[in-house]
Amino acid sequence: MQLLADNRPWSTWLLAVILVTIGILLYANTLHAPFYFDDIQNIRDNNAIRITNLSLAQLADVIEHAPTPNRPLANLSFAINHYFHQDRLPGYHLVNITIHLAAALLLFQLLATTFSLPGAGVEANPRLLAFLAALLWLAHPIQTQAVTYLVQRMTSLAAMLSLLALCCYARGRVDQEANRSHRGWFCAAALAWGLALATKETAVTLPVFIFLYEFYFFQNLDRGWLKKTIPWGAAVLAIVLLACYLYTNGHPLETIISSFHYRDFSLPERLLTESRVIFFYITLLLFPHPSRLSLDHDFAVSHGLTDPLSTLPAVAGLLALLVVACAIAKKERLLSFALLWFLGNLFLESSFIGLELVFEHRLYLPSALPLALLPVAASRPARLRPFLIGIVALIIALCSFWTYERNQTWREPIPFYQDMAAKAPDKSRPHYNLGMALAEAGRYPEAIPEFSQALQLDPRLLMAHSQLAHAYAQTGRIDLALLHYGKVLATNPGDAQALADIGVLYGKQGDLATAQAYLEQALRIAPDNPGFLLNMGTVLHRQGDLLAAMALYRKSLRFDPANAQAYNNIALILFAQGEYPEAAAYLQRALTIDPRHQEARRNLEALGRFRPPTP
């Protein structure tokens, strides 16, 4: 295989175009993938990003009121998306894909620069190897969660900006060594790091890696330089610690401790478990078949060094990786730096903070340099180089196929949740989420077994009782619905929604007095809830108290002006009072809000056929 020569600058543009084209093809099938999980809170139902113009005042409101205040740049990107696209999914996905493509191009440039440095030990064509490494990273299936899961723009954008910062620093140092103007590159690196910090907290460690990059590739691991720059190293560490201090509002220990309040594992258990998780991540990088990928992995907690038995070898293996990374630095500088990059970029999310144990998107930036080792290793035996580079190309093709296949799973919610439940059958959350997806699709008989399985796996999951009760109610099994609502109230007597739902069920059975009693309890807890007001109005309406019912319907509309059922019910009272034109107007309003409201349509048709008695 003939390697491209480095003295043809047009080849860089050609390789960049190939990168972008392949990236677009791999993610073209994700444009209509729906909102999932944290997308709901941070994007779909996030009122803070619903701006009507791009004024500084509205953008400042986004920063101030978003649910993730430490990530203003990510929140602003969602707000601008909403301004142009509202809830239309392709616009959000196009931005995520563009960020991924930009990150791949920056990695290409960074690796091309790094591979050209004498300390990297790359003898073959550095630009081609950098292209293959960036393409492998771009096409690797492990990246799908960071790209296709919309809210993980926080991860991909922070990573892209971190790569930009390191790329600018590397370019600045190359120009500095050549006695060319370089300060602009360093300023750009500092700005990019600041923007990365404003996107996600994980970027806080980047100055450490820039310091290591300088030590490895420009100072050739000179310990004398290291001693001379102790003040600079201390300054870098101080900057990182200061950023961590500010992120925790001046209470780092309290923040760490509080992060475990709602977890079923402790800080020591998480530290032990994460040693195993890191090796699980390594297996995902080595064999990323879609059957191994999921948004919700079921990973057993380590309760001690021998529980499970794999914990002790994992802890020892992790320490061994650190020792090896330091021991081989002189002979295998690129491998050593890649190991430190991998472990260091996982540090914050895989150590002492009480986050979920496993998420694939955490590998987005850490995987960048380890994956680059494959094409570099393939280039070293000169005689086998063409053959081994061909093998790398085949691996990239296989990864591309798997990425496209994995993205297909993201396209529809029910298959997506079915995939998760199948891969974590002993974990309650995937079954609950699948039940929710089935219930939202109106497939209540199928949702019931999933909610039941979730409760069997975790009897404390109170939400599953509520959803199971609702599913039973929708299938006409009122006795079982009341049973599960009763279990909700036994744990939380002040659950207003459960009280209101019980009231509605009794109303459907014709027991209006009991229905009224439960709805009154719900309204004492949540007096301004428009749904509760509407349901209480319906009960009073059926009991013949039209004035009280009318008052409640109108009050409901004050809190929810787009409630077609309230307009329909008011029209019925107006009709009973002989106010026919007003009744017709309210029915028209109900149909304007919801053209599919069949009851309002039937009432309007009946009103059109009605001939009021002559006086």
VOGU-3710 file (C-alpha; in Angstrom, 3 decimals, decimal comma):
1> mqlladnrpw> 0,000/0,000/0,000  1,485/3,349/-1,084  1,397/5,858/1,783  0,583/9,460/0,971  3,507/11,819/1,097  3,494/14,592/3,653  4,526/17,251/1,159  1,162/17,427/-0,570  -0,985/19,917/1,400  -4,019/19,268/-0,805
11> stwllavilv> -4,140/15,793/0,679  -5,081/17,280/4,062  -8,177/18,848/2,544  -9,046/15,634/0,741  -8,730/13,598/3,942  -10,799/16,178/5,834  -13,567/15,943/3,233  -13,528/12,145/3,532  -13,815/12,428/7,335  -16,792/14,763/7,108
21> tigillyant> -18,533/12,707/4,419  -18,231/9,463/6,347  -19,389/11,145/9,554  -22,501/12,507/7,835  -23,341/9,100/6,378  -22,925/7,367/9,744  -25,277/9,719/11,585  -27,756/10,605/8,829  -30,229/8,074/10,245  -30,407/9,838/13,633
31> lhapfyfddi> -32,064/13,097/12,582  -35,478/12,082/13,934  -34,333/10,179/17,026  -36,613/11,415/19,834  -35,842/13,079/23,137  -34,781/10,585/25,815  -34,305/10,803/29,598  -32,354/13,989/30,460  -33,328/15,482/27,076  -36,784/16,010/28,586
41> qnirdnnair> -35,605/18,151/31,497  -32,803/19,982/29,724  -34,388/20,524/26,313  -37,992/19,535/25,626  -39,565/20,749/28,899  -36,921/23,321/29,812  -38,746/26,647/29,919  -35,463/28,476/30,464  -34,371/27,834/26,865  -37,664/28,910/25,267
51> itnlslaqla> -36,425/32,286/24,096  -38,307/34,447/21,602  -35,339/36,552/20,468  -31,562/36,588/20,705  -31,315/39,634/22,956  -28,695/39,743/25,674  -31,428/39,908/28,300  -33,040/36,643/27,177  -29,703/34,890/26,766  -28,773/35,991/30,289
61> dviehaptpn> -32,054/34,511/31,559  -31,097/31,196/29,969  -27,813/31,174/31,875  -29,476/32,151/35,147  -32,477/29,802/35,138  -31,284/26,661/33,330  -31,333/23,451/35,419  -27,546/23,036/34,921  -26,180/26,477/35,891  -22,523/25,376/35,679
71> rplanlsfai> -22,910/24,701/31,945  -24,014/28,037/30,445  -22,560/27,506/26,962  -24,371/24,179/26,532  -27,611/25,758/27,737  -27,172/28,667/25,321  -26,661/26,240/22,449  -29,947/24,498/23,314  -31,692/27,877/23,580  -30,464/28,964/20,142
81> nhyfhqdrlp> -31,542/25,587/18,769  -35,001/26,141/20,227  -35,181/29,667/18,835  -34,620/28,387/15,295  -36,202/24,917/15,473  -38,558/24,822/18,509  -39,075/21,094/19,173  -38,195/19,931/15,649  -35,646/17,199/16,224  -33,456/17,413/13,069
91> gyhlvnitih> -32,152/20,847/14,035  -30,822/19,580/17,371  -29,279/16,469/15,820  -27,602/18,461/13,052  -25,827/20,576/15,660  -24,677/17,474/17,549  -23,409/15,861/14,353  -21,602/19,063/13,361  -19,874/19,163/16,752  -18,784/15,537/16,293
101> laaalllfql> -17,407/16,279/12,833  -15,553/19,339/14,121  -14,087/17,288/16,968  -12,882/14,639/14,495  -11,239/17,290/12,304  -9,521/18,834/15,333  -8,316/15,409/16,447  -6,976/14,857/12,926  -5,030/18,124/13,119  -3,809/17,481/16,675
111> lattfslpga> -2,594/13,979/15,837  -0,960/15,121/12,603  0,989/17,708/14,595  1,812/15,283/17,404  2,868/12,438/15,109  5,228/14,844/13,326  7,103/15,636/16,541  10,319/13,645/17,076  9,255/12,498/20,547  6,146/10,735/19,228
121> gveanprlla> 8,238/8,032/17,584  6,092/7,863/14,434  8,223/6,993/11,428  5,603/6,520/8,703  3,393/9,159/7,103  2,050/11,093/10,134  -0,804/12,717/8,237  -2,232/9,459/6,929  -1,915/7,825/10,354  -3,589/10,821/11,956
131> flaallwlah> -6,408/10,536/9,430  -6,904/6,826/10,125  -6,881/7,477/13,887  -9,390/10,326/13,623  -11,574/8,232/11,303  -11,502/5,284/13,714  -12,503/7,600/16,565  -15,219/9,242/14,453  -16,689/5,910/13,352  -16,331/4,045/16,639
141> piqtqavtyl> -19,746/2,874/17,952  -18,913/3,986/21,495  -19,373/7,611/20,352  -23,044/7,157/19,434  -24,260/7,965/22,937  -22,369/11,269/23,035  -23,677/12,267/19,591  -27,180/10,806/19,213  -28,289/11,369/22,817  -29,024/15,060/22,433
151> vqrmtslaam> -28,306/16,227/25,971  -24,804/14,784/25,714  -23,935/17,749/23,546  -22,581/18,883/26,896  -19,985/16,111/26,612  -19,208/16,360/22,897  -19,023/20,165/22,830  -16,739/20,277/25,880  -14,548/17,616/24,256  -14,446/19,467/20,946
161> lsllalccya> -13,388/22,686/22,693  -10,784/20,800/24,742  -9,322/19,350/21,540  -9,347/22,840/20,052  -7,453/24,190/23,069  -4,798/21,465/22,902  -4,576/21,818/19,126  -3,989/25,566/19,440  -1,372/25,010/22,117  0,471/22,435/19,994
171> rgrvdqeanr> 0,388/24,746/16,967  1,623/27,638/19,091  4,529/25,601/20,425  5,510/24,468/16,937  5,512/28,106/15,775  7,422/29,137/18,879  10,115/26,532/18,166  10,348/27,905/14,612  10,617/31,497/15,907  7,268/32,410/14,377
181> shrgwfcaaa> 4,457/34,421/15,944  2,747/32,174/18,494  1,072/34,210/21,235  -2,228/34,284/19,359  -2,353/30,496/19,439  -1,827/30,445/23,204  -4,568/33,035/23,711  -6,891/30,949/21,530  -6,038/27,869/23,629  -6,904/29,708/26,841
191> lawglalatk> -10,181/30,966/25,351  -11,135/27,487/24,098  -10,469/26,032/27,550  -12,649/28,697/29,144  -15,470/27,842/26,742  -15,019/24,125/27,455  -15,298/24,846/31,184  -18,528/26,713/30,493  -19,869/23,620/28,730  -19,055/20,818/31,182
201> etavtlpvfi> -17,021/20,557/34,366  -14,910/17,660/33,065  -12,802/20,172/31,089  -11,281/21,352/34,364  -8,374/18,895/34,039  -7,247/20,112/30,599  -4,385/22,335/31,913  -2,839/19,216/33,450  -2,811/17,506/30,057  -1,376/20,573/28,340
211> flyefyffqn> 1,405/20,550/30,950  2,000/16,823/30,316  1,896/17,376/26,545  4,633/19,976/26,866  6,702/17,684/29,114  6,313/14,644/26,833  6,606/16,071/23,341  8,463/19,373/23,593  10,692/18,891/26,637  11,427/15,218/25,885
221> ldrgwlkkti> 10,696/14,169/29,470  13,541/16,343/30,750  13,395/16,111/34,541  15,571/19,189/34,795  12,869/21,170/33,012  10,297/19,622/35,319  12,178/20,840/38,381  12,579/24,310/36,902  8,871/24,564/36,201  7,651/23,438/39,621
231> pwgaavlaiv> 6,124/26,903/40,201  4,322/26,657/36,850  3,137/23,147/37,667  1,899/24,376/41,022  0,100/27,227/39,257  -1,608/24,792/36,884  -2,712/22,636/39,817  -3,930/25,721/41,659  -6,013/26,787/38,649  -7,609/23,341/38,478
241> llacylytng> -8,339/23,293/42,214  -9,725/26,840/42,087  -12,059/25,873/39,247  -13,243/22,845/41,260  -13,766/25,090/44,287  -15,873/27,528/42,266  -17,898/24,743/40,659  -18,891/23,481/44,118  -19,809/26,984/45,348  -16,978/26,879/47,853
251> hpletiissf> -18,112/23,624/49,490  -16,268/20,770/47,734  -16,500/18,197/50,540  -20,171/18,885/51,216  -20,914/18,661/47,487  -19,175/15,303/47,171  -20,902/13,877/50,254  -24,332/15,137/49,188  -23,914/13,527/45,749  -24,300/10,114/47,427
261> hyrdfslper> -27,513/10,886/49,323  -29,761/9,326/46,677  -27,442/6,508/45,614  -27,550/2,881/46,675  -23,754/2,808/46,953  -21,249/4,636/49,150  -18,116/6,575/48,215  -15,754/3,627/48,948  -18,050/1,291/47,017  -18,056/3,617/44,037
271> lltesrviff> -14,278/3,894/44,012  -13,937/0,115/44,070  -16,625/-0,372/41,420  -15,147/2,188/39,061  -11,908/0,220/38,872  -13,956/-2,562/37,256  -15,941/-0,088/35,163  -12,747/1,290/33,617  -11,740/-2,170/32,408  -15,283/-2,646/31,112
281> yitlllfphp> -14,798/0,585/29,156  -11,577/-0,833/27,710  -13,450/-3,923/26,495  -16,035/-1,660/24,846  -13,263/0,140/22,977  -11,789/-3,174/21,852  -15,089/-4,859/20,929  -17,881/-2,277/20,453  -20,542/-4,570/19,010  -24,043/-2,984/19,300
291> srlsldhdfa> -25,157/-5,933/21,434  -22,809/-4,633/24,149  -23,931/-0,996/24,012  -26,739/0,451/26,095  -27,808/3,676/27,724  -28,480/1,856/30,993  -25,948/-0,836/31,900  -26,587/-3,173/34,824  -23,267/-3,134/36,665  -22,881/-4,826/40,055
301> vshgltdpls> -21,537/-2,677/42,889  -18,276/-3,704/44,548  -18,875/-4,029/48,294  -15,281/-4,941/49,046  -12,003/-5,958/47,454  -13,266/-9,517/47,015  -16,990/-8,832/46,497  -17,143/-9,511/43,614  -13,851/-11,329/43,132  -12,975/-9,253/40,058
311> tlpavaglla> -12,607/-6,100/42,184  -9,131/-6,795/43,553  -7,629/-7,673/40,146  -9,268/-4,541/38,706  -7,778/-2,299/41,406  -4,385/-3,954/40,926  -4,723/-3,661/37,157  -5,557/0,023/37,377  -2,495/0,702/39,517  -0,447/-1,397/37,092
321> llvvacaiak> -1,607/0,733/34,162  -0,402/3,860/35,966  2,942/2,248/36,774  3,356/1,015/33,199  2,469/4,435/31,808  5,296/5,969/33,825  7,759/3,123/33,261  7,516/3,103/29,449  7,512/6,877/29,013  11,067/7,013/27,677
331> kerllsfall> 10,733/4,188/25,144  7,037/4,421/24,264  6,169/8,041/24,770  2,970/8,040/22,728  1,607/4,928/24,456  2,483/6,352/27,875  0,768/9,661/27,159  -2,290/7,901/25,719  -2,681/5,815/28,897  -2,443/8,896/31,105
341> wflgnlfles> -4,866/10,736/28,813  -7,365/7,881/29,034  -7,219/7,480/32,799  -6,942/11,190/33,541  -9,921/12,199/31,419  -12,029/9,536/33,134  -10,917/10,651/36,587  -13,663/13,104/37,527  -16,594/10,982/36,375  -15,082/7,670/37,482
351> sfiglelvfe> -13,881/8,434/40,985  -15,290/10,185/44,054  -18,391/11,988/42,761  -21,709/10,194/43,307  -22,693/9,888/39,647  -24,212/6,895/37,893  -21,682/4,080/37,680  -21,494/3,537/33,912  -22,153/5,720/30,894  -20,652/5,230/27,458
361> hrlylpsalp> -20,526/8,929/26,640  -17,818/9,333/29,292  -15,427/7,658/26,821  -15,882/10,344/24,167  -12,748/12,380/24,909  -10,745/9,726/26,826  -10,889/7,370/23,811  -9,336/9,872/21,394  -5,671/9,030/21,963  -5,906/5,316/22,854
371> lallpvaasr> -7,694/4,613/19,566  -4,878/6,452/17,760  -2,456/3,777/18,928  -3,902/1,177/16,525  -2,861/2,795/13,215  0,471/3,822/14,734  1,175/0,241/15,812  0,137/-1,010/12,367  2,666/1,295/10,701  5,737/0,144/12,629
381> parlrpflig> 6,700/-3,151/10,932  7,780/-1,754/7,567  7,372/-5,006/5,667  3,877/-5,646/6,984  2,819/-2,007/6,926  0,551/-2,160/3,836  -1,146/-5,316/5,093  -1,646/-4,018/8,648  -2,910/-0,632/7,462  -5,404/-2,558/5,343
391> ivaliialcs> -6,517/-4,418/8,488  -7,016/-1,057/10,221  -9,154/0,081/7,283  -11,268/-3,078/7,625  -11,692/-2,425/11,365  -12,840/1,107/10,586  -15,332/-0,245/8,041  -16,679/-2,725/10,602  -16,971/0,017/13,243  -18,803/2,187/10,735
401> fwtyernqtw> -21,334/-0,575/10,090  -21,834/-1,122/13,827  -22,247/2,618/14,433  -24,944/2,871/11,781  -26,623/-0,221/13,229  -26,492/1,170/16,775  -27,936/4,476/15,589  -30,858/2,590/14,065  -31,785/1,467/17,588  -32,014/5,095/18,742
411> repipfyqdm> -34,630/6,003/16,117  -37,796/4,701/17,813  -38,491/4,822/21,559  -40,143/1,427/22,064  -37,410/-0,627/20,281  -34,832/1,513/22,068  -36,284/0,764/25,513  -36,836/-2,886/24,588  -33,146/-3,079/23,726  -32,216/-1,652/27,131
421> aakapdksrp> -34,541/-3,974/29,040  -33,202/-6,998/27,160  -29,614/-6,049/28,007  -30,352/-5,343/31,687  -33,177/-7,767/32,545  -32,427/-7,684/36,290  -32,487/-3,898/36,596  -35,776/-2,167/37,390  -35,250/1,115/35,545  -35,138/-0,264/31,977
431> hynlgmalae> -38,386/-2,163/32,573  -40,007/0,954/34,012  -38,885/3,071/31,064  -40,129/0,485/28,590  -43,463/0,453/30,418  -43,652/4,239/30,126  -42,920/4,118/26,384  -45,595/1,472/25,854  -48,110/3,418/27,967  -47,434/6,630/26,035
441> agrypeaipe> -48,151/4,678/22,850  -51,465/3,478/24,339  -50,218/-0,117/24,597  -51,334/-0,529/28,208  -51,706/-4,342/28,242  -48,037/-4,595/27,219  -46,984/-1,910/29,696  -48,482/-3,716/32,703  -45,953/-6,616/32,753  -43,053/-4,159/32,454
451> fsqalqldpr> -44,230/-2,059/35,408  -44,865/-5,250/37,372  -41,355/-6,504/36,595  -39,876/-3,161/37,653  -41,699/-3,423/40,995  -40,615/-7,006/41,486  -36,988/-5,940/41,019  -37,340/-2,799/43,147  -40,401/-2,654/45,446  -39,373/0,870/46,492
461> llmahsqlah> -40,074/2,245/43,017  -43,177/4,246/43,943  -43,576/5,707/40,446  -44,122/2,199/39,086  -47,117/1,748/41,391  -48,631/4,987/40,031  -48,015/4,028/36,417  -49,239/0,474/36,967  -52,408/1,832/38,568  -52,939/4,129/35,579
471> ayaqtgridl> -52,380/1,252/33,140  -54,870/-0,942/35,009  -57,387/1,910/34,976  -56,996/2,303/31,222  -57,675/-1,407/30,717  -60,783/-1,318/32,904  -59,301/-3,178/35,894  -60,409/-0,591/38,433  -59,934/-2,830/41,470  -56,240/-3,367/40,683
481> allhygkvla> -55,814/0,312/39,878  -57,217/1,282/43,295  -54,992/-1,332/44,932  -51,823/0,188/43,521  -52,927/3,773/44,173  -53,507/2,648/47,745  -49,902/1,457/47,932  -48,749/4,862/46,744  -50,785/6,613/49,461  -49,584/4,164/52,094
491> tnpgdaqala> -46,042/5,382/51,451  -46,876/8,990/50,621  -50,296/10,085/51,963  -49,760/13,543/50,502  -49,464/12,403/46,885  -51,990/14,784/45,324  -51,900/13,117/41,910  -52,722/9,708/43,385  -55,606/11,221/45,389  -56,973/12,919/42,272
501> digvlygkqg> -56,629/9,772/40,171  -58,532/7,761/42,791  -61,237/10,412/42,724  -61,527/10,103/38,952  -61,822/6,318/39,215  -64,633/6,550/41,743  -66,311/9,105/39,510  -66,197/6,676/36,597  -67,854/4,070/38,826  -70,636/6,533/39,687
511> dlataqayle> -69,604/6,998/43,337  -69,602/10,791/43,096  -69,525/11,445/46,850  -66,326/9,413/47,294  -64,884/10,961/44,141  -65,555/14,441/45,531  -63,920/13,564/48,846  -60,675/12,430/47,201  -60,569/15,384/44,818  -61,095/17,790/47,718
521> qalriapdnp> -58,038/16,261/49,420  -56,003/16,662/46,238  -57,065/20,303/45,869  -56,131/21,095/49,464  -52,601/19,996/48,590  -52,494/21,566/45,104  -55,277/24,165/44,884  -54,120/25,598/41,552  -53,717/22,339/39,645  -55,828/22,801/36,463
531> gfllnmgtvl> -56,446/19,068/36,041  -57,700/18,675/39,600  -59,970/21,712/39,174  -61,376/20,305/35,941  -62,069/16,901/37,494  -63,740/18,417/40,560  -65,833/20,587/38,268  -66,881/17,458/36,376  -67,993/15,737/39,586  -70,026/18,780/40,678
541> hrqgdllaam> -71,401/19,086/37,154  -72,653/15,503/37,281  -74,221/16,204/40,668  -76,149/19,123/39,161  -74,253/21,965/40,838  -73,753/23,899/37,599  -72,666/27,222/39,136  -69,902/25,640/41,232  -68,821/23,502/38,276  -68,697/26,561/35,984
551> alyrkslrfd> -66,513/28,408/38,509  -64,062/25,530/38,684  -63,907/25,156/34,903  -63,124/28,849/34,491  -60,513/28,711/37,245  -58,918/25,713/35,525  -58,655/27,729/32,311  -56,825/30,525/34,131  -53,987/28,086/34,841  -54,269/26,125/31,584
561> panaqaynni> -55,832/28,252/28,814  -55,306/25,492/26,239  -57,537/22,899/27,908  -60,049/21,864/25,264  -62,032/19,698/27,710  -62,711/22,679/29,973  -64,142/24,662/27,033  -66,288/21,670/26,083  -67,653/21,327/29,619  -68,424/25,041/29,909
571> alilfaqgey> -70,306/24,778/26,614  -72,488/22,018/28,079  -73,454/24,241/31,023  -74,125/27,187/28,713  -76,320/24,947/26,578  -78,247/23,827/29,683  -78,737/27,511/30,577  -80,113/28,265/27,105  -77,109/30,321/25,978  -76,752/28,553/22,614
581> peaaaylqra> -74,498/30,981/20,664  -72,080/31,162/23,608  -72,078/27,368/23,864  -71,244/27,085/20,153  -68,411/29,594/20,564  -66,873/27,568/23,393  -67,106/24,369/21,380  -65,435/26,083/18,435  -62,664/27,208/20,781  -62,223/23,637/22,044
591> ltidprhqea> -61,843/22,378/18,464  -59,420/25,159/17,602  -57,218/23,999/20,462  -57,665/20,295/19,705  -59,194/19,513/16,298  -59,319/15,815/17,255  -61,518/16,400/20,316  -64,344/14,057/19,343  -66,702/14,961/22,195  -66,580/18,655/21,330
601> rrnlealgrf> -67,148/17,837/17,652  -70,171/15,672/18,451  -71,596/18,344/20,770  -71,146/21,031/18,122  -72,882/18,864/15,520  -75,719/18,160/17,952  -76,028/21,873/18,712  -76,223/22,579/14,972  -79,161/20,181/14,659  -80,861/21,527/17,787
611> rpptp> -83,850/23,846/17,352  -84,381/25,924/20,487  -88,044/26,219/21,594  -89,815/29,377/20,496  -90,980/31,644/23,301
//
